[in-house]
Amino acid sequence: MLDNKTLQAMRRAASTARRQAYAPYSGFKVGAAVLAGSGRIYAGANVENASYGLTICAERAAVCAAVAAGERRLRAVLVAAPDAAPPCGACRQVLAEFAAPDCPVYLTAPAGRTAPRQLRLGELLPLAFKFHKP
């Protein structure tokens, strides 16, 4: 469980990123923030593309920002999406690459008037794929 100060900082980062989302096709704007092992917060927004398969989700954008800064472990994730929607399957798998199954994932609606719903990554992706070298 995160302290209130960290959780609020993650909410602000995700909300700010959400305002920058590029979602001209779906109108479904999402912002995400990840708390890295170093304690730094990285944010991302979804970026749609006319070829839908090239769209990148906010969660993966935040993970990419953290990785680009040299981070390799995530301690928490917060997603600000309409109806407090959870990460898609692809995002869950990417999160599982950098976070443990007990990593808290907070889901919040953009207005953020209620406390975020908290789950664990392992609840969202109980059988995450793990590559094991033969």
N, C-alpha and C positions, 0 to 999 in steps of 0.2 A: 504494500500500500504506500502510495506517495504522500508526502506532506502537502498540506493545502497550498503553500507558496509555489511549490514545483508544479503541482497540478494546474494552478491558475496560470502560470507562465506558459505551460504547454497549451492550454485553452486559447490564450491570446495569440500564440504563434500559429496555431492551426486556423484560428478565425481570420487572422491577417492574411495567411496564405490563401484561404478559401475565397477571400475577396478578389484575389488575383487570378483565380481559376479561369481557364479558357474552355468554356463549355457551350459553344454556339449551337451545337446539334441537339444535345439532350437537355440543356439547361440545368443539369444536375451538378452543381458546384460542390466540390469537396476540398477540405483542407486537412492536413495531417501534421502531427508533430511527433518526433521520436526523441526519447531521452537516451543519450548514448552512455556508454560505460564511463566516459570522462566527466559526465554531469552536464555536458552541453546539450542544448535542444536544437534540433534541425527540423525545418518545416518544408512542406511540399504542397503543391496544388495539382489537381488533375488538369491535363492538357489533352483536349480532344483533337482528332484529326478526321478529315473527310473520309479517309480510309480507316474505319473504326478500329481495325486491328492494330493500328499504330498509336492508338490512344494510350497515354500513361496515366495511371491512377495516382492520387495524391500520396498514398502510403508508400508506393514504390519511389516516387519523386523524393520524399523525405529520406528514405533509406539511401538512395543514391547520393543525396547531399551529404549525409553522414559518412558514407564510404569514401566519397571524394575528399573529405576532410581528414581521412585516415582512421576513422572509427571502424571497429569490427564487432562490437557487442552492443546490443540494445537492452535497456533496463525497463522501458515503458513505451507505450504507443497511445496516442490520443487521436481520434478521428472525429472531425466535425462535418456531418453530412445531413442532408434532409432526412427526417424521421430517424435520426441517429443510426443510420444504416451501417452495418458491419463491413469490414474489408471483403473484397471479392476473393475467390479461391486463389488466383494468381498472387495477389498481395499477401495472403496468409502464408503461402509457401515461401515467398521472398522474406517475409518477417521471420519465418522459422529458420532461415539460413543464418540469421544474426541474433536471434533471441531464444531463450530457453522456453520450454513449455509453460513454466509458471510466470512468464512475463505478463504483467497486467496490460490489458488493452481496454481503454476507456472509449465509450461511444457517447457522443453528445450531438444534440441538434444545434443548428447554427445560432438560434437565439440564446442558447446556453442558460436558460432560466432555471433549469433543474439540474440536480447533480448528475454527472455522467454515469452511465451504466458501466460497471466494471466486470470484465471477464478475464480469463487467462487465455493466452495464445493456444495452449493445449486443448481448451474447450472448443475453440474456433476451428482448430485443425488437429484432431486427435491422432491421426496417423500420418504425420508429416513425412514426406520423402526425405531420406538421408542417404547420401552417396557414400558407399563404403568401397574403397579400393580393393580389388581382388588380391 
